[in-house]
Amino acid sequence: MAYCFQDDDSNVQHASTDEHQQRDEMSSAKESYRDLWLTEPSIPIFCRDWWLDATAGSGNWDVVLVKKGNRILAAMPYMIRRRFGMTVLTQPPLTPTLGPWLQPPDASLSPAERVAQENHLMQSLIDQLPAFDAFSQNWHYRHTNWLPFYWNGFRQTTRYTLVTDLRQPDKLWVNLQKNVHKHCKTASERYRVTIRDDLPLDDFLALNRMTFQRQGLTVPYSDAYVRSLDAACAKRGCRRYYIAVDPEGRHHAGCYFVWDENSAYGLMNGSDPALRHSGALSLCFWHALRDAAQVANQFDFEGSMIEPIERFLRYFGTVQKPYFYISKTPSRLLRLREGLLSVVGRAR
């Protein structure tokens, strides 16, 4: 069961081990967390309660907290999956990052004091995690300290995303690489593509589906799943999607992004394989960057580790940002499965 620690400045105390009290504290922690993002805009959109309700389901996620009085000092939400008698703590589909949130440190702290505080809070979160057979999460790139997790047997893999600074909108076009300029010109002039933001979501989903089909992959979420998430985002006015359409009514490409108070995030995109060379996806991204600059300071493309995708996104005036993939697999059976999958992957 998940529950919260109470930090009294001198030590961290466990809540009662009584099962009934743990359930009450778990519920209280989750309700406290639901109110947190209203006063803490530093919490990314993917960690907010309504996002997790829409992506994981309100009964399939939980959170551990560290509190000082009524003030939350640290939080760590997670999705719970249970299959074949095993418990996996992870993150939902279309949720690029999850992981811990820590109260921004006091500016008066020295670097050593800041790290000590981070270590203390992270250890407190780790101590509260429920028993699990596997754990895996991508963390936001702002987290550069994972030592307490290392000390507790977790593993880390460095991954990369690509971020464009939006704070100088007048320089966005200049900062794009010349090939992006060329693609946008080809789409606009040769194919006479226009960018629409008023078409049905199903039209975008059809393009998104084509991208997976072209690669022989199964779409990792259903249309109904995306519709539910889209409704939650639309209700809060934090999403937009574009579709590139030519005069014949053909849909060339599309992109979908969301945003919070700090950043916009590229969540999904897609294109018609037969029209991939029209440059329309570049034109969609250009419109996304231009419009995202009205609501956020940066655009996180949630960059891929796949070489051709990374190269394509690099052309949009981006800066590479490393982030952590944190995992732990206590289950020997799951470790064996991971090892076999790794061997198969290398063989391919």
N, C-alpha and C positions, 0 to 999 in steps of 0.2 A: 504494500500500500504506500502511496505517496503522502508525504506530510511535510510540514514546514518547520524549519529551525527558528529559534528565537535568539537573536544575537544581543547579548547584554553588555557588549564592549569588552568583557573580560574573557568570556568563553562562549561556546556554542553548545546549546543543550538540546538533546533529543526530546521529541514529544513522547508522550506515554505510549507504551507498546500495546496497550489495550486496543483490541481490534475495533471496537465500536468508536472509541475516541479517535483512532486513526482515520476511520471513514469520515467522521465529522470534520477533522482537520483537513483532510484531502479536499472535501467540498468547500470548506472555508478558504483554502489556498486558491482554489480555482476561481471562486467568486471574487477574491481580492485581486487576482490577476486580471480578471475581466475589466476591472476599473482602472488598471494601471496605465494602459496606453493612452487613456484620455488626458492624463497629466504628464506623460513621458513620451514626447514625440520621437525620442531617440530609438524607440522600439521599432524595428523594421516591420513593414506590412505583413510579411510572411509569418511573423511571430505573434500576431494579434489574434485575440480570441475569435473574432468573427471570421477571420480567414481560416483558422483551424476548424471551426464549426462547419464551414463550407467545403473544405477539402478532406478533412479526416472524418467528420461527423462529430456532433457535440459529445457523444459518449465514447469516442475512440481516441481522445487525447487527454493529457493531464499535464500538470506542471508542479515543479518543486520550487520552493521559495526560501529565501533567507530574509528575515525581518528584524528590524530594531523598533520595538514598540509597534506602531501601526504603519511604519515606513518600510517599504520593500527595498532591500538593498541589492538583491539578485534574484533572478528567475530563470528557469530552464524548462520550456515546454517540450513535449515529445508526443509522437503518435504511437499508439499501442496496437500491434498486430498479434493475433493469436492464431496459430495454425499447428495442427497435429500435436497439440499439447505444449507447444513452445511459445515463448513470449519474445517478441522483437520490438525494441524501441527504435523508432526511425522518424522519417518525415513523410508527409503525404505527397502524392503526385502533384505536379505543377507548383511545388513549393521548393524553390531552388536552395534556400538556406533555412536553417532553424538554429538550434544551439542556444548557448547561454546569453542572457542579458545582464549586464552589471551596471549599477548606478554610476554615472560619470563621476570620476574621483575628484576630491577636493583639490583645487589648483595649488593649495599650499603644501601638498604632500611632495616629498622628495621622490626621485625615481625608485629608490629602494623601498620606500614606504608604500608607494603605489603598487609595486609588484607583490609585496607582502599582503596587501589588502586583496588583490586579485586572487592570490593563491588561497587565502583564507576563505573567501566567498565561493570559489570554485570547489574547494574541498567540501564545503558545507553542502553544496548542491549534489556532488557525487555521493556523499554519505546518505542522501535521502532517496536516491533512485531506487525504484522497486527491483526485485530480482528479475533478471532477464537472461535469455539464451543468446541474444545478439543485440548489439547497439550500433547504429550508424547514422551519422548526420553530417551534412555540410554546414560549416560555420560561416558567418559573414566575415569578409576579409578584414574588418576592423579588429578582430580578435587575433592578436599576435602571440599570446601566451597560452599554451596548453599544458604546461608542465604538471599541474596537479593531476591531469588525466593520464599523462605518461607515468607518473608515480603510482597510479592505480591500475596499471596494466592495459591502458588503451593504446591504440596505434594511431598514427597520423600519416596521411598522404597529402602532399601539396598539390593543389590544383590551381587553375588560373581562370579569372574572368577578365573582361575588357570593359573599361569605363571611359565615357566621354564627358569632359567638363562642359557644363551648359551655362556657366555664369557669364559668358560673353557671347550672347546670341549672334551678334553681328560678325563674329569670327568663325562661326560653325561651318559655313560653306567653304571658307578658305582653308580650314583645317582638314577637310576631307581630301583623300588622295585623288590624284587626277583620274584614275580609272573609275572612281565613283562618279565624278563629274561626267565622264564619258557615258557611263551606264544610264545615268539620269537623263542625259540629253538624248540617248538612243530611245529610251522609253517614251519620252515626251514628244520627240520630233518624228522619229521613224515609225513608231507604233501608235503614236497619238494617244498614249495612255493618260488617263486622268485618275486621281486618287479620290476614292469615295469613303466616307465614314458613316453612311446612312443605310448601308445594305444589311440584310438579315445576318445574324450570327451564323446561321447554317451555311451561308455562302463562304464565310471564312473557314468554318470547320471542314468544308469539302477540300479547300486548298491545303489546309494543315494535314489532312488525311493523305493527300497525294504525296506529300513529302516522305511520309513513312513508307507508303506503298512502293515508291520508287527505290527505296533502299532495302526492300524486302522485310521490313520491320512491322510489328504489330503496334498499333497506336496504344500507348500505355494508359489511356483514360477514355471513357466513353463520351459521346456527345452530350448525354444527360448530365454527366459530371461537370463538363465545361459550362453548360447552360446554368447549372446551379451556382457555380463560382462566379460566372459573369453577372448573374442577377444580384449577388451579394456586393460585387464591386460597383455595378451600376447604381445601386441604392445609395452608395457612399460617394459617388461621383469621382472614382479614382481609376477609371480604365478607359481606354480608347482603342479601337482597331480600325485598320485601313485595308481597303481592297483596291488593287490597280485594275482598271477596266478599260478596254479599247473600244473604238467606235462600233465594232461588231458585237459588243456585249460580252466578249470573252474575259474571264477573270484570270489575270496573269499571276498575281502574287498577293500576299497579304501579310500583315504583322499586327500583333496584339501586345499592348504594354499596359502596365499598371504603375501606380506611384503612391508614395507617402510624402511626408513633409520634407524628406531629405533627398530622395532619389526616385527616378523612374527606372523601371525594370522591363527588359524585353522578355515576355513570357512565352509567346508562341509565334511562329511564322509558318508560311507555306507557299508553295508555288506549283503551277501546272508544269509538269516535266516537258510538255511539248512547247512551252513558251518560256522556258527558263533563261534563254539567252536574250530576252527583250530588255533586260536591265530594270524590270519593274520592281523587283525586290529592293534594289538599291534606292529606287525612288520612294518606295514605302518607308524605308528606314530614314531617309532624309526628312520626310514629312514628320515622322515620329520624333526625331531629334529636335526639329524646329518647334513643334508644338509642345514637347516635353519641357523645353526651356521656359515655358510660361508657368509651369507648376513645380519644377524641381531644379536642383543645382547640378545634377549629374544624371547620366543615363548609363545604367549597368546592363550590358548586353547579355549577362549571365553566360559568358563566353564558353565555348566548347573546347574540350581537350582534343577534338578531332582536327587534324592538321588543315584540311581545306576550309573548314568552317572558321577556325581561328584566323586563318590568313584573310578570309573575306571580311570578317568583323574588324580586323586590325586596320583596315583602310578607312574607317569612319572616325578618324581623329582620336582613337582610343589610347588609353594607358593600361598596361598589364598590371593586374592586381592578384597576388597569390592569396589563396584561402585554404583552410584546413578541412580535410575529410577525416573525421574522427570515428573510430570503430573499435569494437571489442566483441569477441565471440567466445564466451565461456563454454558453450555447448561443444563437446567433442564431435558430435555428429555433424553439426553445422560447419565446424572447422574442416572436417574431412570433405564435406561437399564443396566448400570454398576451394580447397586444394585441388580437387578433381576438375572444377570449372577452370581454374587457373592453368592446369596442364592442357586441357582441351583448347583453351584460348591460345596458348603458345603454339600448339600444334597447327592451328589454322594460320 
